[in-house]
Amino acid sequence: PPCRPCAALAAGPAPPSVPPMSAPLGMPPGSVPALGGAGTPTAAVALSALSAAEGRSASGGALGSSAAAGLGAKPGFGNSGATGAAGATGAAAGAAGAAGPSAHLTKKIQKALTLRVDSQTSREGLKCLSGFFDENSVQTRRNLRTTIEGQNLMLHKEFVDSFSKLDSHIESLDKLVNALDGACDRAASQLRQSKSDTQPILEKASSLRNESKAIDDKKEVLSHFLAKFRLSENDTQLVRSGDTPLDEEFFCAFERLEQVRKNARQLLNTCGQQTSGVDILHETSEILEASYERMFVWVQQQCRGAKSSVVTKTSTSELDGPACAVLKRVLALLIERPVYFNHCVRDISRVRRQALVTRFFEALSQGDSSGARPIELQACDPVRYVGDMLAWIHEHAAAEREALATLMGRAATSSSAGAGAAEPSPSSLLSEAGSTLVSFDDILDFTLEGLAQSFGTRVKQVLESQTSIVVVYKVAQVFSFFARTLQEALKRVDAGLVVTCRDLHSRTYQAFLDMWERQAQRLRQGVTGVYISELGAPPFVMEAVNTLSEVLSIYEMAPVPAEEREVDFLPVLSAAFDPLLNHCQQVAAMMDPSDAQVFLTNCIAAMQGPLKKHAFTAQRVAMYTSLLDDHVKLLVSSQAAAVLSKLGLAERLQALRTKAPETPLSSVPELHPVSLAATLRSFYNSLFTGGALTLPALERIGNRSLRAEVRSGIAKLVASAYEELYMGVKELDVATHTPDQVRTLLE
């Protein structure tokens, strides 16, 4: 088919409203020939319109000649504007000379004038036209439509020729489809005939198929029933025969046996199949008991001879080994038979107890497998010896507890949970069958009992030969510490080893107090004839103070709660210092009163010194502080009275206090101005020289703060006495120093 631009060009002009035309391609602006009034079409458009007019109207010959003469050249090839104007003038003259152009020609010219050649479609049409429009002549312009239609016809012929092959293929395909349709019809006819012939056979086959499906369903149901409610011969042989080892196959077979019995009980409870369920349980009960007996015998064999090493494993890696894994699974299954389980656990505990005691003796005499030195080498140091033994026991007791808990499994967990409940529970545990299981705590105590006996024997031997109070107290504290530590490790207050440590602590602590009591008895026996000339704390007091200082340092590190320390340590203070204080008071009773006060002050201050460093002795410190205050007051008053008497002020004060108010001062002999002035001059001299105020007793007070306190108290009393005398004899005008001056000199 012709292209759309050529078809549009051949069909006719564009719509009537046409804007002014531009110059054709290749021609300068203004070179388009003018034709008529408003619009000026290109030469190509005029050529097309005139060629059509020449073919259809004879009366337009002159006009066609004039147009051809005026437009002989092709548009766009450089024709001048004058030539275009001449052509346009000739066309107008031809039109005027005609007798009157037909309306058809006028219409054609108007269409040609309104044709837009500057549009994209027109340009494309002209470009296509130039492909087969060779010469721009009158003849070719006249035959333009014929040429375009011929070109169109040629293209249609080519299109038809191209589709002729496709048409032949479609015809052959139609024939093939018709042949297939006939074959299908014949096959359908034969199929209907065959179906009618084989219908009875198909019905019988369908019936047999349904029967076979029903039989298969019954077979499947029966196989499922047997799988759930019957143990295979192979599994029965595995759980009953003693020739095969207890391995994974045995436990799998035992699990299947338990599942069969569980399914049978469920059958009894839900389906009401009493006969089948009872028969299955009766059939499998004998197999179940045989399997339990086989596991019990296996555990007994592991506890004897060379195989006992399996049940004595302690470390986590050893307990996770294959042999111990089998033992744990066997014990977990034997819980359902408490008689078997209790026998097995007791045998395991007995074997482990023997192995533990053996390892303890080896650690004492040969050292540990880790390379530690033998504990017996520390026997010369009781504290180190006892501490090392208890440390070894603590380590292995905790490991033993974990090992037994791992072996006993659910029984140990249930027993521990019952022991930690708010209400006390019995020591035994009820199994699902209603029988009692042995308590985990009882088994653990039995296992560790061998260590307690051996350890207690060695501790007694060490303490019988010990005479040092500090060493005995250190050992007692070691027992107290490990009693708490073992209680935390074993998670029981009444564990055998915990009770043993507490008992040894009580006995050692009582021995410690008895040693203090024996020391007090020795002090009481030696009271007669004892006199301390230096008035300082005697050696037996300092020895007791030093000993108690070590005891206090030891107790400071003890894991005792702060609120319990004062009450807990009070018996030690009573046993150590109460007899000592009584003995010091008895010794002071045989001394001069002033010396006795100094002596008791030194002794009490020495005993109070170490107590001030610890918060839990605050009560006893307060008591000693009160005693010191009393003795200091007595000492101050006695020494002040001695100073006043030595200086002669005591007599003057006494006379001033006993004088009647109306009696003149000069009439009292002690207050005579001459004698009073001499006494005051002696007092003033003593203040400057310090002779009368020198007190040897004060220098024997060992505590510097107490000594300063006593000296300050004496100075205050002397100053008060002088002030009283000064105010009483002020009218005599014999005192040359005011009380403030005297107080300053005394200070």
Secondary structure, DSSP 8 states (H G I E B T S, - for coil): ---HHHHHHHH----S--------TTS-TT-S---SSS----HHHHHHHHHHHHHH-STTHHHHHHHHHHT-S-TTS---HHHHHHHHHHHHHHHHHSS---HHHHHHHHHHHH---SSHHHHHHHHHHTTT----SHHHHHTHHHHHHHHHHHHHHHHHHHHHHHHHHHHHHHHHHHHHHHHHHHHHHHHHHHHHHHHHHHHHHHHHHHHHHHHHHHHHHHHHHHHHH---HHHHHHHH-SSS-SSHHHHHHHHHHHHHHHHHHHHHHHT--HHHHHHHHHHHHHHHHHHHHHHHHHHHHHTSGGGGGGTT--SHHHHTSHHHHHHHHHHHHHTTSHHHHHHHHHHHHHHHHHHHHHHHHHHHHT--TTS---GGGGTTSHHHHHHHHHHHHHHHHHHHHHHHHHHHTHHHHHHHHHHTSSS---SSEE-TTS-EE--HHHHHHHHHHHHHHHHHHHHHHHHHT---HHHHHHHHHHHHHHHHHHHHHHT-SS-HHHHHHHHHHHHHHHHHHHHHHHHHHHHHHT-TT---SS-S--HHHHHHHHHHHHHHHHHHTS---HHHHHHHHHHHHHHHHHHHHHHHHHHHHTS-HHHHHHHHHHHHHHHHTGGGG-GGGHHHHHHHHHHHHHHHHHHHHHHHHHHHHHHTHHHHHHHHHHS-TTS-GGGSGGG-HHHHHHHHHHHHHHHHH-STT--HHHHT---HHHHHHHHHHHHHHHHHHHHHHHHHSGGGT---S-HHHHHHHH-
